């Protein structure tokens, strides 16, 4: 165990949650800056159409990487449970096999994305004036997916080991490199030609490659994955990874497909609404960061304690994570509700875009509270390895509430884009109700893996 790894099975739970989540929050902040810096340069200097082109492809990216995100979640769950149970051999086998899966996934999904991205852009009703730039951005970005995957699996491994600081440091290096490369490649400086939105994508890929290489170097240096000779498939570990990761990946796919359907509806309202949503979604990404960070922290803390057969500490993890996330969500909601134009003006000064984006933010400002509580419950369920329940929650809240309600309010009632925003604000309430009722059954505790694998391989 390195100095930065933490045993969450002892000590203060709120202290663990805060100490572990703040580096992840900063890491999420830096990761969001990858795309936000692109958006600022592109939106301010290349115009709102270029800004829409950069943002319109993200549901496609999300759809392609969803299964890999599921594998990353499974890796955190398994590493945290085995680490809590002091099963070091199983920790190393999980790391080795996760890297094998992610490298294969990076190659496969890059190929699929580069070949079929234009068809996918047409499928989501991308405005014709955005297609050329969106295609240029996606081609380069999708070519470098393996670097994104490798960094994400490194972060997942370190979270399971209780170390959220090392991934933050490496991500900081990559983010600062991206900030430097963006203007050089977008506008062309010195021998580098002007590349426009394609330059923003290339700067991001190069920066992600740096963080991936640093992560691999760290794991080899600290003997977390052994030698190259040890990289042999362990089919039982792979099976367990897919048992946890497949529902999580399907959940991400369901979410991404739902977002594609809703985005298709948003795109049908024209360039002003598309640009307003693109800018507001960037701000919303910042609002979601503390929620996502606390949810990941809850998974890691609960996972270690469940692996160590300390379920009461897992329940306390949920209690304290809910207390913290409600306080943060209230604060964020007030900021976005009271001064939306101030924040949106970072990305654009178009008055029509500012008006539409302000309406979006004011309608959704306080929906982050039920969204945050739902994510804390789902974080606990993921820590136990019960990703099937979180998948069902997503299907229920997105496909049975958000998508039909958005079309009903926008088209049937005639509220237009306002109807879409109301549907997006309403759906977290249904997801929260479903998650809480399932948590109360206690069935999620049956998903803990360590007992069986201790018998088989311990």
C-alpha positions as CSV (number, residue, x, y, z in Angstrom):
1,X,0.0,0.0,0.0
2,X,1.4,3.4,-1.0
3,X,1.2,6.4,1.3
4,X,-1.7,7.9,-0.6
5,X,-3.9,4.9,-0.4
6,X,-6.5,5.0,2.4
7,X,-8.2,2.4,4.5
8,X,-11.9,3.5,4.8
9,X,-12.9,0.7,7.1
10,X,-11.6,2.7,10.1
11,X,-11.9,6.4,11.1
12,X,-14.4,9.2,10.6
13,X,-16.8,8.6,7.6
14,X,-17.6,12.3,6.9
15,X,-13.9,13.0,7.1
16,X,-13.2,10.2,4.6
17,X,-15.9,11.4,2.2
18,X,-14.7,15.0,2.2
19,X,-10.9,14.2,2.1
20,X,-11.5,11.7,-0.7
21,X,-14.0,13.7,-2.8
22,X,-12.3,17.0,-2.9
23,X,-9.4,15.8,-5.2
24,X,-12.0,14.1,-7.4
25,X,-14.0,17.4,-7.5
26,X,-10.8,19.2,-8.6
27,X,-10.2,16.4,-11.0
28,X,-13.7,16.7,-12.5
29,X,-13.2,20.4,-12.6
30,X,-10.0,20.0,-14.6
31,X,-11.6,17.3,-16.8
32,X,-14.5,19.7,-17.6
33,X,-12.0,22.4,-18.3
34,X,-10.7,20.2,-21.2
35,X,-13.9,20.8,-23.0
36,X,-14.8,24.2,-21.5
37,X,-11.5,25.7,-22.6
38,X,-12.3,24.4,-26.1
39,X,-15.7,26.0,-25.9
40,X,-14.4,29.4,-24.7
41,X,-11.9,29.6,-27.5
42,X,-14.3,28.3,-30.1
43,X,-17.4,30.1,-29.0
44,X,-15.7,33.5,-28.5
45,X,-13.5,33.5,-31.6
46,X,-15.1,31.1,-34.1
47,X,-18.8,31.9,-33.3
48,X,-21.9,30.2,-31.9
49,X,-22.1,27.8,-34.8
50,X,-18.7,26.4,-34.1
51,X,-19.6,26.2,-30.4
52,X,-22.6,24.2,-31.2
53,X,-20.5,21.9,-33.5
54,X,-18.1,21.1,-30.7
55,X,-20.9,20.3,-28.2
56,X,-23.4,18.5,-30.5
57,X,-21.2,15.5,-30.7
58,X,-20.9,14.7,-27.0
59,X,-24.0,12.5,-26.8
60,X,-22.3,10.4,-29.6
61,X,-19.0,10.2,-27.6
62,X,-21.0,9.3,-24.5
63,X,-22.8,6.5,-26.3
64,X,-19.6,5.0,-27.7
65,X,-17.8,5.0,-24.3
66,X,-20.7,3.9,-22.1
67,X,-19.7,0.3,-21.9
68,X,-16.1,1.2,-21.0
69,X,-17.4,3.5,-18.3
70,X,-19.3,0.5,-16.9
71,X,-16.0,-1.5,-16.8
72,X,-14.4,1.4,-15.0
73,X,-17.2,1.4,-12.4
74,X,-16.8,-2.3,-12.0
75,X,-13.1,-1.9,-11.5
76,X,-13.6,0.6,-8.7
77,X,-16.1,-1.7,-7.0
78,X,-14.0,-4.8,-7.2
79,X,-10.7,-3.1,-6.2
80,X,-12.4,-1.4,-3.2
81,X,-14.0,-4.6,-2.0
82,X,-10.9,-6.7,-2.4
83,X,-8.7,-3.9,-0.8
84,X,-11.1,-3.7,2.1
85,X,-11.0,-7.5,2.5
86,X,-7.1,-7.4,2.3
87,X,-7.1,-9.6,-0.8
88,X,-4.1,-8.2,-2.5
89,X,-3.8,-10.9,-5.1
90,X,-7.3,-10.3,-6.3
91,X,-6.7,-6.5,-6.4
92,X,-3.7,-7.1,-8.8
93,X,-5.6,-9.5,-11.0
94,X,-8.5,-7.1,-11.3
95,X,-6.2,-4.3,-12.4
96,X,-4.5,-6.5,-15.0
97,X,-7.7,-7.7,-16.6
98,X,-9.3,-4.2,-16.5
99,X,-6.4,-2.8,-18.5
100,X,-6.7,-5.6,-21.0
101,X,-10.4,-5.0,-21.5
102,X,-10.0,-1.2,-21.8
103,X,-7.2,-1.4,-24.3
104,X,-9.3,-3.6,-26.6
105,X,-12.3,-1.3,-26.1
106,X,-10.3,1.7,-27.0
107,X,-9.3,0.2,-30.4
108,X,-12.8,-1.1,-31.2
109,X,-14.8,2.0,-30.3
110,X,-12.4,4.4,-32.0
111,X,-12.8,2.4,-35.2
112,X,-16.7,2.3,-34.9
113,X,-16.8,6.1,-34.1
114,X,-14.5,7.3,-36.9
115,X,-16.3,5.1,-39.5
116,X,-19.9,5.9,-38.6
117,X,-19.9,9.4,-36.9
118,X,-21.5,11.2,-39.8
119,X,-24.4,8.8,-39.8
120,X,-24.8,9.4,-36.1
121,X,-24.7,13.1,-36.5
122,X,-27.5,12.9,-39.1
123,X,-29.5,10.6,-36.7
124,X,-29.6,13.2,-34.0
125,X,-30.9,15.9,-36.4
126,X,-27.7,18.0,-36.3
127,X,-28.3,21.3,-38.1
128,X,-26.7,21.2,-41.5
129,X,-24.5,24.2,-40.9
130,X,-22.9,22.4,-38.0
131,X,-22.2,19.1,-39.6
132,X,-18.8,19.9,-41.2
133,X,-17.2,21.2,-38.1
134,X,-18.8,18.6,-35.9
135,X,-17.4,15.9,-38.2
136,X,-13.9,17.3,-38.1
137,X,-14.0,17.5,-34.3
138,X,-15.3,14.0,-33.8
139,X,-12.9,12.3,-36.2
140,X,-9.9,13.4,-34.3
141,X,-11.4,13.1,-30.8
142,X,-12.6,9.6,-31.4
143,X,-9.3,8.5,-32.9
144,X,-7.7,9.0,-29.4
145,X,-10.3,7.2,-27.3
146,X,-7.7,4.7,-26.0
147,X,-6.0,7.5,-24.1
148,X,-9.2,8.6,-22.5
149,X,-10.0,5.0,-21.6
150,X,-6.5,4.3,-20.0
151,X,-6.7,7.5,-17.9
152,X,-10.2,6.7,-16.7
153,X,-9.3,3.1,-15.7
154,X,-6.3,4.4,-13.9
155,X,-8.5,6.8,-12.0
156,X,-11.0,4.0,-11.3
157,X,-8.2,1.8,-9.9
158,X,-6.8,4.5,-7.7
159,X,-10.3,5.3,-6.3
160,X,-10.8,1.7,-5.3
161,X,-7.4,1.9,-3.4
162,X,-8.5,5.1,-1.6
163,X,-6.2,7.4,-3.6
164,X,-7.9,10.3,-5.3
165,X,-4.8,12.6,-5.3
166,X,-2.5,10.9,-7.8
167,X,-5.0,11.0,-10.7
168,X,-5.6,14.7,-9.9
169,X,-2.0,15.6,-10.3
170,X,-1.6,13.8,-13.6
171,X,-4.9,15.3,-14.9
172,X,-3.6,18.8,-13.9
173,X,-0.5,18.3,-16.1
174,X,-2.7,17.3,-19.0
175,X,-5.2,20.1,-18.5
176,X,-2.5,22.8,-18.5
177,X,-1.0,21.2,-21.6
178,X,-4.4,21.4,-23.2
179,X,-4.8,25.1,-22.3
180,X,-1.4,25.8,-23.9
181,X,-2.1,23.7,-27.1
182,X,-5.7,25.0,-27.7
183,X,-4.9,28.5,-29.2
184,X,-1.8,27.1,-31.0
185,X,-3.8,24.5,-32.8
186,X,-7.1,26.3,-33.2
187,X,-5.7,29.5,-34.7
188,X,-2.3,28.3,-36.0
189,X,0.9,29.7,-34.4
190,X,4.4,29.3,-35.9
191,X,4.7,26.1,-38.0
192,X,1.4,24.8,-36.8
193,X,-1.4,25.4,-39.3
194,X,-4.8,26.9,-38.4
195,X,-7.1,23.9,-37.7
196,X,-10.2,25.5,-36.2
197,X,-12.4,23.1,-34.2
198,X,-10.2,20.1,-35.3
199,X,-7.3,21.8,-33.5
200,X,-9.3,21.8,-30.3
201,X,-9.9,18.1,-30.6
202,X,-6.2,17.4,-31.4
203,X,-5.1,19.4,-28.4
204,X,-7.4,17.4,-26.1
205,X,-6.2,14.0,-27.5
206,X,-2.5,14.9,-27.0
207,X,-3.2,16.0,-23.4
208,X,-5.2,12.9,-22.7
209,X,-2.3,10.8,-24.0
210,X,0.0,12.5,-21.5
211,X,-2.3,11.6,-18.5
212,X,-2.6,8.0,-19.8
213,X,1.2,7.5,-20.0
214,X,1.8,9.0,-16.6
215,X,-0.9,6.7,-15.1
216,X,0.6,3.6,-16.6
217,X,4.1,4.6,-15.5
218,X,2.8,5.1,-11.9
219,X,1.1,1.7,-11.7
220,X,4.2,-0.1,-13.0
221,X,6.5,1.8,-10.7
222,X,4.5,1.0,-7.6
223,X,4.0,-2.7,-8.6
224,X,0.2,-2.4,-8.8
225,X,0.0,-4.5,-11.9
226,X,3.2,-6.6,-11.8
227,X,5.2,-7.3,-15.0
228,X,4.0,-7.5,-18.6
229,X,4.3,-11.3,-18.3
230,X,1.5,-11.3,-15.7
231,X,-1.0,-9.8,-18.2
232,X,-3.0,-13.0,-18.8
233,X,-6.8,-13.2,-18.9
234,X,-8.4,-14.5,-15.8
235,X,-11.9,-15.5,-17.0
236,X,-13.4,-15.5,-13.5
237,X,-12.3,-11.9,-12.8
238,X,-13.4,-10.9,-16.3
239,X,-16.8,-12.6,-15.7
240,X,-17.2,-10.7,-12.4
241,X,-16.2,-7.4,-14.1
242,X,-18.8,-7.9,-16.7
243,X,-21.4,-9.0,-14.2
244,X,-21.0,-5.6,-12.5
245,X,-19.9,-3.5,-15.5
246,X,-22.4,-4.7,-18.0
247,X,-25.5,-3.3,-16.2
248,X,-23.5,-0.1,-15.5
249,X,-22.5,0.1,-19.1
250,X,-26.1,-0.5,-20.3
251,X,-27.2,2.2,-17.8
252,X,-24.7,4.6,-19.4
253,X,-26.0,3.6,-22.9
254,X,-29.6,4.1,-21.8
255,X,-28.6,7.5,-20.4
256,X,-26.7,8.5,-23.6
257,X,-29.5,7.2,-25.9
258,X,-32.0,9.2,-23.9
259,X,-29.8,12.3,-24.1
260,X,-29.5,11.7,-27.9
261,X,-33.3,11.6,-28.2
262,X,-33.8,14.7,-26.1
263,X,-30.9,16.4,-27.9
264,X,-32.6,15.6,-31.2
265,X,-35.7,17.4,-29.9
266,X,-33.6,20.3,-28.8
267,X,-31.8,20.5,-32.1
268,X,-35.1,20.7,-33.9
269,X,-35.7,24.2,-32.3
270,X,-32.8,25.7,-34.3
271,X,-29.3,27.2,-33.7
272,X,-30.2,29.6,-30.9
273,X,-31.7,26.9,-28.7
274,X,-28.8,24.5,-29.6
275,X,-26.2,27.2,-28.7
276,X,-28.0,28.1,-25.5
277,X,-28.2,24.5,-24.4
278,X,-24.5,24.0,-25.2
279,X,-23.5,26.9,-23.0
280,X,-25.9,26.1,-20.2
281,X,-24.8,22.4,-20.3
282,X,-21.2,23.5,-19.7
283,X,-22.3,25.4,-16.6
284,X,-24.4,22.4,-15.5
285,X,-21.4,20.2,-15.8
286,X,-19.7,22.3,-13.1
287,X,-22.9,22.1,-11.0
288,X,-22.9,18.3,-11.3
289,X,-19.2,17.9,-10.4
290,X,-19.6,17.9,-6.5
291,X,-22.5,15.5,-6.9
292,X,-20.5,13.1,-9.1
293,X,-17.4,13.4,-6.8
294,X,-19.4,12.6,-3.7
295,X,-21.2,9.7,-5.4
296,X,-17.8,8.2,-6.4
297,X,-16.5,8.7,-2.9
298,X,-19.6,7.0,-1.5
299,X,-19.0,4.0,-3.8
300,X,-15.4,3.7,-2.7
301,X,-16.0,4.1,1.0
302,X,-19.0,1.9,1.0
303,X,-17.2,-0.7,-1.1
304,X,-14.3,-1.1,1.2
305,X,-16.5,-1.4,4.3
306,X,-18.8,-3.9,2.6
307,X,-15.8,-5.9,1.5
308,X,-14.6,-5.8,5.2
309,X,-18.1,-7.0,6.3
310,X,-19.0,-3.7,8.0
311,X,-22.4,-2.9,6.6
312,X,-23.3,-0.3,9.3
313,X,-20.4,1.9,8.2
314,X,-21.9,1.6,4.6
315,X,-25.3,2.9,5.9
316,X,-23.5,5.8,7.7
317,X,-21.7,6.6,4.4
318,X,-25.0,7.1,2.7
319,X,-26.3,9.3,5.5
320,X,-23.3,11.7,5.5
321,X,-23.1,11.8,1.8
322,X,-26.7,12.9,1.5
323,X,-26.2,15.6,4.2
324,X,-23.2,17.0,2.3
325,X,-24.8,16.9,-1.2
326,X,-28.0,18.6,-0.2
327,X,-26.1,21.5,1.3
328,X,-23.9,21.8,-1.8
329,X,-26.8,21.5,-4.2
330,X,-28.8,24.3,-2.5
331,X,-25.8,26.6,-2.7
332,X,-25.2,25.8,-6.4
333,X,-28.9,26.2,-7.2
334,X,-29.1,29.7,-5.7
335,X,-26.1,30.9,-7.7
336,X,-27.5,29.6,-11.0
337,X,-31.0,30.8,-10.3
338,X,-30.1,34.4,-9.2
339,X,-27.5,35.2,-11.9
340,X,-27.7,32.9,-14.9
341,X,-26.7,35.5,-17.5
342,X,-23.5,36.4,-15.6
343,X,-22.3,32.8,-15.9
344,X,-23.5,32.2,-19.5
345,X,-21.7,35.3,-20.7
346,X,-18.4,33.5,-20.3
347,X,-19.4,31.5,-23.4
348,X,-21.4,34.0,-25.5
349,X,-22.7,37.5,-25.7
350,X,-25.6,36.7,-28.1
351,X,-28.7,38.2,-26.4
352,X,-31.0,35.5,-27.8
353,X,-28.7,32.7,-26.6
354,X,-28.4,34.3,-23.2
355,X,-32.2,34.6,-22.8
356,X,-32.8,31.0,-23.7
357,X,-29.9,29.7,-21.6
358,X,-31.1,31.7,-18.6
359,X,-34.6,30.2,-18.8
360,X,-33.0,26.7,-18.8
361,X,-30.8,27.4,-15.8
362,X,-33.6,28.9,-13.7
363,X,-36.0,26.0,-14.4
364,X,-33.4,23.4,-13.5
365,X,-31.5,25.2,-10.7
366,X,-33.1,23.3,-7.8
367,X,-33.5,19.9,-9.5
368,X,-29.9,19.2,-8.5
369,X,-31.1,18.4,-4.9
370,X,-33.2,15.3,-5.8
371,X,-30.6,14.4,-8.5
372,X,-27.9,14.6,-5.9
373,X,-29.7,12.4,-3.3
374,X,-30.5,9.8,-6.0
375,X,-26.8,9.8,-6.9
376,X,-25.7,9.2,-3.3
377,X,-28.1,6.2,-3.0
378,X,-26.8,4.9,-6.4
379,X,-23.3,5.4,-5.2
380,X,-23.9,3.1,-2.2
381,X,-25.6,0.5,-4.5
382,X,-22.6,0.6,-6.9
383,X,-20.2,0.2,-3.9
384,X,-22.1,-3.1,-3.1
385,X,-21.8,-4.2,-6.7
386,X,-25.5,-3.9,-7.4
387,X,-25.4,-2.1,-10.7
388,X,-28.6,-3.7,-12.0
389,X,-30.7,-1.6,-9.6
390,X,-29.1,1.7,-10.8
391,X,-29.6,0.6,-14.4
392,X,-33.3,0.1,-13.8
393,X,-33.5,3.5,-12.0
394,X,-32.0,5.2,-15.1
395,X,-34.4,3.5,-17.5
396,X,-37.4,4.4,-15.3
397,X,-36.5,8.1,-14.8
398,X,-35.2,8.8,-18.3
399,X,-37.3,6.7,-20.7
400,X,-40.5,6.5,-18.8
401,X,-40.5,10.1,-17.5
402,X,-38.1,12.5,-19.1
403,X,-38.3,11.5,-22.8
404,X,-42.1,11.2,-23.1
405,X,-42.7,14.2,-20.9
406,X,-40.3,16.3,-22.9
407,X,-42.1,15.5,-26.2
408,X,-45.5,15.9,-24.6
409,X,-44.8,19.3,-23.1
410,X,-42.8,20.6,-26.1
411,X,-45.0,19.3,-28.9
412,X,-48.5,18.4,-27.6
413,X,-48.9,21.2,-25.1
414,X,-46.9,23.6,-27.3
415,X,-44.4,24.9,-24.7
416,X,-41.5,24.4,-27.1
417,X,-38.0,24.4,-25.5
418,X,-39.5,25.4,-22.2
419,X,-41.3,22.1,-22.1
420,X,-38.1,20.2,-22.6
421,X,-36.4,22.1,-19.7
422,X,-39.4,21.3,-17.4
423,X,-39.2,17.6,-18.2
424,X,-35.5,17.6,-17.5
425,X,-36.1,19.2,-14.1
426,X,-38.9,16.8,-13.2
427,X,-37.3,13.4,-14.0
428,X,-34.9,13.3,-11.0
429,X,-37.8,13.1,-8.6
430,X,-39.0,9.8,-10.0
431,X,-35.5,8.4,-10.0
432,X,-35.0,9.4,-6.4
433,X,-38.2,7.7,-5.3
434,X,-37.3,4.4,-7.1
435,X,-33.7,4.4,-5.7
436,X,-34.9,5.1,-2.1
437,X,-37.5,2.4,-2.2
438,X,-35.0,-0.2,-3.4
439,X,-32.4,0.9,-0.8
440,X,-35.0,0.3,1.9
441,X,-35.4,-3.4,0.8
442,X,-31.8,-4.2,1.7
443,X,-31.5,-6.6,-1.3
444,X,-28.4,-4.7,-2.5
445,X,-26.2,-6.2,0.3
446,X,-26.4,-9.6,-1.4
447,X,-24.3,-8.3,-4.3
448,X,-21.0,-8.1,-2.3
449,X,-18.4,-10.3,-4.1
450,X,-15.6,-10.8,-1.7
451,X,-16.8,-13.8,0.2
452,X,-17.1,-16.1,-2.8
453,X,-13.9,-15.0,-4.4
454,X,-12.0,-15.4,-1.0
455,X,-13.2,-19.0,-1.1
456,X,-12.2,-19.6,-4.7
457,X,-8.9,-17.8,-4.8
458,X,-8.0,-16.7,-1.3
